[in-house]
């Protein structure tokens, strides 16, 4: 997810929960850039195991994206 989208979501939550910040929410953008690069490296190294999901959009949109990736593998692992 682009840092701008993440920052906007954080700001919108602060209106509702102004004192519910944790140490991750206090981290600067460089920290989140490094974390994103780390996840991208793992996803690139293990494409059969790790899927990248576009986290932009509504909760419903992101949820649908996740299910599109997960639903086909559930029968293979004996869950559904």
DSSP file (Angstrom, degrees, kcal/mol; ACC not computed):
  #  RESIDUE AA STRUCTURE BP1 BP2  ACC     N-H-->O    O-->H-N    N-H-->O    O-->H-N    TCO  KAPPA ALPHA  PHI   PSI    X-CA   Y-CA   Z-CA
    1    1 A X              0   0    0      0, 0.0    35,-0.1     0, 0.0    53,-0.0   0.000 360.0 360.0 360.0 136.0    0.0    0.0    0.0
    2    2 A X    >>  -     0   0    0      1,-0.1     4,-2.0     4,-0.0     3,-0.7  -0.321 360.0-120.9 -60.3 142.9    1.4    3.4   -0.8
    3    3 A X  H 3> S+     0   0    0      1,-0.2     4,-2.7     2,-0.2     5,-0.2   0.821 111.6  59.4 -55.7 -32.2    2.6    5.3    2.2
    4    4 A X  H 3> S+     0   0    0      2,-0.2     4,-2.1     1,-0.2    -1,-0.2   0.900 105.8  47.1 -65.4 -39.7    0.2    8.1    1.5
    5    5 A X  H <> S+     0   0    0     -3,-0.7     4,-2.3     2,-0.2    -2,-0.2   0.920 112.7  49.7 -66.9 -43.7   -2.8    5.8    1.8
    6    6 A X  H  X S+     0   0    0     -4,-2.0     4,-2.3     1,-0.2    -2,-0.2   0.920 110.9  49.3 -60.2 -44.9   -1.5    4.3    5.0
    7    7 A X  H  X S+     0   0    0     -4,-2.7     4,-2.5     1,-0.2    -1,-0.2   0.888 110.1  51.3 -63.7 -39.2   -0.9    7.7    6.5
    8    8 A X  H  X S+     0   0    0     -4,-2.1     4,-2.3     2,-0.2    -1,-0.2   0.904 109.5  49.6 -65.4 -40.9   -4.5    8.8    5.6
    9    9 A X  H  X S+     0   0    0     -4,-2.3     4,-1.8     2,-0.2    -2,-0.2   0.903 110.5  50.9 -64.1 -40.3   -5.9    5.7    7.2
   10   10 A X  H  X S+     0   0    0     -4,-2.3     4,-1.7     1,-0.2    -2,-0.2   0.936 110.2  49.3 -61.5 -46.1   -3.9    6.4   10.3
   11   11 A X  H  X S+     0   0    0     -4,-2.5     4,-0.9     1,-0.2    -2,-0.2   0.892 109.0  52.5 -61.0 -39.5   -5.2   10.0   10.4
   12   12 A X  H  X S+     0   0    0     -4,-2.3     4,-0.7     1,-0.2     3,-0.3   0.858 109.2  49.7 -67.6 -33.1   -8.8    8.9   10.0
   13   13 A X  H  X S+     0   0    0     -4,-1.8     4,-3.4     1,-0.2     3,-0.5   0.827 101.0  64.2 -71.9 -30.8   -8.5    6.4   12.9
   14   14 A X  H  < S+     0   0    0     -4,-1.7    -1,-0.2     1,-0.2    -2,-0.2   0.777  94.7  59.7 -65.9 -25.4   -7.0    9.1   15.1
   15   15 A X  H  < S+     0   0    0     -4,-0.9     3,-0.3    -3,-0.3    -1,-0.2   0.900 116.6  32.7 -66.0 -39.6  -10.2   11.1   15.0
   16   16 A X  H  < S+     0   0    0     -4,-0.7     2,-0.3    -3,-0.5    -2,-0.2   0.885 136.3  23.6 -83.1 -42.8  -12.0    8.1   16.5
   17   17 A X    ><  +     0   0    0     -4,-3.4     3,-1.6     1,-0.1    -1,-0.2  -0.634  68.3 168.1-125.4  71.4   -9.2    6.7   18.7
   18   18 A X  T 3  S+     0   0    0     -2,-0.3     3,-0.2    -3,-0.3    -1,-0.1   0.724  79.3  39.6 -64.3 -21.4   -6.9    9.7   19.4
   19   19 A X  T 3  S+     0   0    0      1,-0.2    -1,-0.3    -5,-0.0    -5,-0.1   0.251  89.1  92.7-110.9  14.0   -5.0    7.9   22.2
   20   20 A X    <   +     0   0    0     -3,-1.6     2,-0.3    -7,-0.1    -1,-0.2  -0.032  52.8 132.2 -98.6  31.1   -4.7    4.5   20.7
   21   21 A X        -     0   0    0     -3,-0.2     2,-0.2    -7,-0.1    -3,-0.0  -0.604  35.8-165.1 -83.9 142.8   -1.4    4.9   19.0
   22   22 A X     >  -     0   0    0     -2,-0.3     4,-1.1     1,-0.0     3,-0.2  -0.609  40.4 -87.8-116.6-177.4    1.3    2.2   19.4
   23   23 A X  H  > S+     0   0    0      1,-0.2     4,-0.6     2,-0.2     3,-0.1   0.816 125.0  55.2 -65.3 -29.7    5.0    2.2   18.6
   24   24 A X  H >4 S+     0   0    0      1,-0.2     3,-1.0     2,-0.2    -1,-0.2   0.907 106.3  51.0 -67.5 -39.9    4.5    1.1   15.0
   25   25 A X  H 34 S+     0   0    0      1,-0.2    -1,-0.2    -3,-0.2    -2,-0.2   0.737 107.6  54.9 -68.9 -20.4    2.2    4.0   14.4
   26   26 A X  H 3< S+     0   0    0     -4,-1.1    -1,-0.2    -3,-0.1    -2,-0.2   0.600  86.1 107.9 -84.8 -12.7    4.8    6.3   15.8
   27   27 A X  S << S-     0   0    0     -3,-1.0     2,-0.1    -4,-0.6    -3,-0.0  -0.266  72.0-114.6 -67.2 152.9    7.5    5.0   13.4
   28   28 A X    >>  -     0   0    0      1,-0.1     4,-1.4     4,-0.0     3,-0.6  -0.294  29.2 -98.7 -84.5 173.1    8.6    7.3   10.6
   29   29 A X  H 3> S+     0   0    0      1,-0.2     4,-2.4     2,-0.2     5,-0.2   0.825 119.4  62.0 -62.0 -33.9    8.1    6.7    6.8
   30   30 A X  H 3> S+     0   0    0      1,-0.2     4,-2.2     2,-0.2    -1,-0.2   0.885 101.4  53.2 -62.4 -38.0   11.6    5.3    6.4
   31   31 A X  H <> S+     0   0    0     -3,-0.6     4,-2.3     1,-0.2    -1,-0.2   0.949 110.8  45.6 -59.2 -49.5   10.8    2.5    8.7
   32   32 A X  H  X S+     0   0    0     -4,-1.4     4,-2.5     1,-0.2    -2,-0.2   0.836 109.8  54.9 -66.9 -32.7    7.7    1.6    6.7
   33   33 A X  H  X S+     0   0    0     -4,-2.4     4,-2.3     2,-0.2    -1,-0.2   0.917 109.6  47.5 -63.7 -42.7    9.6    1.8    3.5
   34   34 A X  H  X S+     0   0    0     -4,-2.2     4,-2.1     2,-0.2    -2,-0.2   0.906 111.8  49.8 -65.4 -41.8   12.2   -0.7    4.8
   35   35 A X  H  X S+     0   0    0     -4,-2.3     4,-2.5     2,-0.2    -2,-0.2   0.932 111.0  49.6 -61.9 -45.8    9.4   -3.0    6.0
   36   36 A X  H  X S+     0   0    0     -4,-2.5     4,-2.6     1,-0.2    -2,-0.2   0.907 109.9  50.9 -60.5 -42.6    7.7   -2.9    2.6
   37   37 A X  H  X S+     0   0    0     -4,-2.3     4,-2.1     2,-0.2    -1,-0.2   0.890 109.5  51.4 -62.7 -38.7   11.0   -3.6    0.8
   38   38 A X  H  X S+     0   0    0     -4,-2.1     4,-2.1     2,-0.2    -2,-0.2   0.932 111.2  46.4 -63.4 -46.3   11.6   -6.6    3.1
   39   39 A X  H  X S+     0   0    0     -4,-2.5     4,-2.6     1,-0.2    -2,-0.2   0.897 111.5  52.2 -63.2 -40.1    8.1   -8.0    2.3
   40   40 A X  H  X S+     0   0    0     -4,-2.6     4,-2.2     1,-0.2    -1,-0.2   0.881 108.7  51.0 -63.9 -37.5    8.6   -7.4   -1.4
   41   41 A X  H  X S+     0   0    0     -4,-2.1     4,-2.0     2,-0.2    -1,-0.2   0.912 111.5  46.8 -66.1 -42.5   11.9   -9.3   -1.3
   42   42 A X  H  X S+     0   0    0     -4,-2.1     4,-1.9     2,-0.2    -2,-0.2   0.925 112.6  50.1 -64.9 -43.9   10.3  -12.2    0.5
   43   43 A X  H  < S+     0   0    0     -4,-2.6     7,-0.2     1,-0.2    -2,-0.2   0.891 112.0  47.8 -61.9 -39.8    7.4  -12.3   -2.0
   44   44 A X  H >< S+     0   0    0     -4,-2.2     3,-0.5     1,-0.2    -1,-0.2   0.863 113.6  47.6 -68.8 -35.5    9.7  -12.2   -5.0
   45   45 A X  H 3< S+     0   0    0     -4,-2.0    -2,-0.2     1,-0.2    -1,-0.2   0.769 124.3  30.0 -76.5 -26.1   11.9  -15.0   -3.5
   46   46 A X  T >X  +     0   0    0     -4,-1.9     4,-2.8    -5,-0.1     3,-1.6  -0.453  65.0 155.8-133.0  61.5    8.9  -17.2   -2.7
   47   47 A X  T <4 S+     0   0    0     -3,-0.5    -1,-0.1     1,-0.3    -2,-0.1   0.748  75.5  58.3 -63.9 -23.1    6.1  -16.5   -5.2
   48   48 A X  T 34 S+     0   0    0      1,-0.1    -1,-0.3    -3,-0.1     3,-0.1   0.684 119.5  29.1 -77.7 -16.1    4.6  -20.0   -4.7
   49   49 A X  T <4 S+     0   0    0     -3,-1.6     2,-0.5     1,-0.2    -2,-0.2   0.728 115.9  56.2-111.3 -33.0    4.1  -19.3   -1.0
   50   50 A X     <  -     0   0    0     -4,-2.8     2,-0.4    -7,-0.2    -1,-0.2  -0.892  60.0-167.8-112.6 131.0    3.7  -15.5   -0.7
   51   51 A X        -     0   0    0     -2,-0.5     2,-0.5    -3,-0.1    -8,-0.0  -0.929  16.3-136.8-115.4 142.2    1.0  -13.5   -2.4
   52   52 A X        -     0   0    0     -2,-0.4     2,-0.5    -9,-0.1   -12,-0.0  -0.859  19.1-162.8 -98.9 128.9    1.0   -9.7   -2.6
   53   53 A X        -     0   0    0     -2,-0.5     2,-0.7    16,-0.0     9,-0.1  -0.945  22.6-123.7-115.5 128.9   -2.4   -8.1   -2.1
   54   54 A X        -     0   0    0     -2,-0.5    11,-0.1     1,-0.2    12,-0.1  -0.600  24.1-166.8 -68.7 113.8   -3.2   -4.5   -3.1
   55   55 A X        +     0   0    0     -2,-0.7     2,-0.2    10,-0.1    -1,-0.2   0.374  51.9 105.7 -88.7   4.4   -4.3   -3.0    0.2
   56   56 A X        +     0   0    0      5,-0.1     2,-0.2     6,-0.1    -2,-0.0  -0.534  60.7  44.5 -81.7 154.0   -5.8    0.2   -1.3
   57   57 A X  S    S-     0   0    0     -2,-0.2     0, 0.0     4,-0.1     0, 0.0  -0.524  98.2 -34.0 107.4-177.1   -9.5    0.5   -1.6
   58   58 A X     >  -     0   0    0     -2,-0.2     4,-2.5     1,-0.1     5,-0.2  -0.199  60.0-105.1 -72.7 167.4  -12.3   -0.2    0.8
   59   59 A X  H  > S+     0   0    0      1,-0.2     4,-2.7     2,-0.2     5,-0.2   0.913 123.9  52.1 -57.6 -42.9  -12.3   -3.0    3.4
   60   60 A X  H  > S+     0   0    0      2,-0.2     4,-2.2     1,-0.2    -1,-0.2   0.889 109.4  48.8 -63.0 -40.2  -14.7   -4.9    1.1
   61   61 A X  H  > S+     0   0    0      2,-0.2     4,-2.1     1,-0.2    -2,-0.2   0.932 113.7  45.3 -66.0 -46.4  -12.5   -4.5   -1.9
   62   62 A X  H  X S+     0   0    0     -4,-2.5     4,-2.3     1,-0.2    -2,-0.2   0.907 112.0  52.7 -65.1 -41.2   -9.4   -5.7   -0.1
   63   63 A X  H  X S+     0   0    0     -4,-2.7     4,-2.5    -5,-0.2    -1,-0.2   0.918 108.8  50.0 -59.7 -44.0  -11.3   -8.6    1.4
   64   64 A X  H  X S+     0   0    0     -4,-2.2     4,-2.1     1,-0.2    -1,-0.2   0.895 109.1  52.1 -62.4 -40.2  -12.5   -9.6   -2.0
   65   65 A X  H  X S+     0   0    0     -4,-2.1     4,-1.2     2,-0.2    -1,-0.2   0.910 110.1  48.7 -62.7 -41.7   -8.9   -9.5   -3.3
   66   66 A X  H >X S+     0   0    0     -4,-2.3     4,-2.4     1,-0.2     3,-0.6   0.940 110.6  49.9 -63.7 -47.2   -7.7  -11.7   -0.5
   67   67 A X  H 3X S+     0   0    0     -4,-2.5     4,-2.6     1,-0.2     5,-0.3   0.853 103.6  60.4 -62.2 -34.3  -10.5  -14.2   -1.1
   68   68 A X  H 3< S+     0   0    0     -4,-2.1     4,-0.5     1,-0.2    -1,-0.2   0.868 113.6  37.7 -59.3 -35.1   -9.6  -14.4   -4.8
   69   69 A X  H << S+     0   0    0     -4,-1.2     4,-0.3    -3,-0.6    -2,-0.2   0.835 122.7  41.0 -84.1 -34.9   -6.2  -15.5   -3.8
   70   70 A X  H >X S+     0   0    0     -4,-2.4     3,-1.4     1,-0.1     4,-1.2   0.889  99.9  68.1 -84.7 -41.5   -7.1  -17.8   -0.9
   71   71 A X  H >X S+     0   0    0     -4,-2.6     4,-0.6     1,-0.3     3,-0.6   0.861  96.7  54.0 -51.9 -45.1  -10.2  -19.6   -2.1
   72   72 A X  H 34 S+     0   0    0     -4,-0.5     4,-0.3    -5,-0.3    -1,-0.3   0.779 112.2  44.5 -64.4 -24.1   -8.5  -21.6   -4.9
   73   73 A X  H <> S+     0   0    0     -3,-1.4     4,-1.1    -4,-0.3    -1,-0.2   0.632  90.7  83.4 -96.1 -12.7   -5.9  -23.1   -2.4
   74   74 A X  H X<>S+     0   0    0     -4,-1.2     5,-2.0    -3,-0.6     3,-1.0   0.926  90.3  49.3 -59.0 -47.2   -8.3  -23.9    0.5
   75   75 A X  G ><5S+     0   0    0     -4,-0.6     3,-1.1     1,-0.2    -1,-0.2   0.868 105.8  59.8 -60.3 -32.6   -9.4  -27.3   -0.9
   76   76 A X  G 345S+     0   0    0     -4,-0.3    -1,-0.2     1,-0.3    -2,-0.2   0.772 109.3  41.8 -66.4 -25.5   -5.8  -28.2   -1.5
   77   77 A X  G <<5S-     0   0    0     -4,-1.1    -1,-0.3    -3,-1.0    -2,-0.2   0.336 117.0-111.9-104.7   7.2   -5.0  -27.9    2.2
   78   78 A X  T < 5S+     0   0    0     -3,-1.1    -3,-0.2    -4,-0.4    -2,-0.1   0.786  82.9 116.9  75.3  29.1   -8.2  -29.6    3.3
   79   79 A X      <       0   0    0     -5,-2.0    -4,-0.2    -6,-0.1    -5,-0.1   0.826 360.0 360.0 -97.8 -36.7   -9.9  -26.6    4.8
   80   80 A X              0   0    0     -6,-0.4    -5,-0.2    -9,-0.1    -6,-0.1   0.336 360.0 360.0-139.7 360.0  -13.1  -26.2    2.6
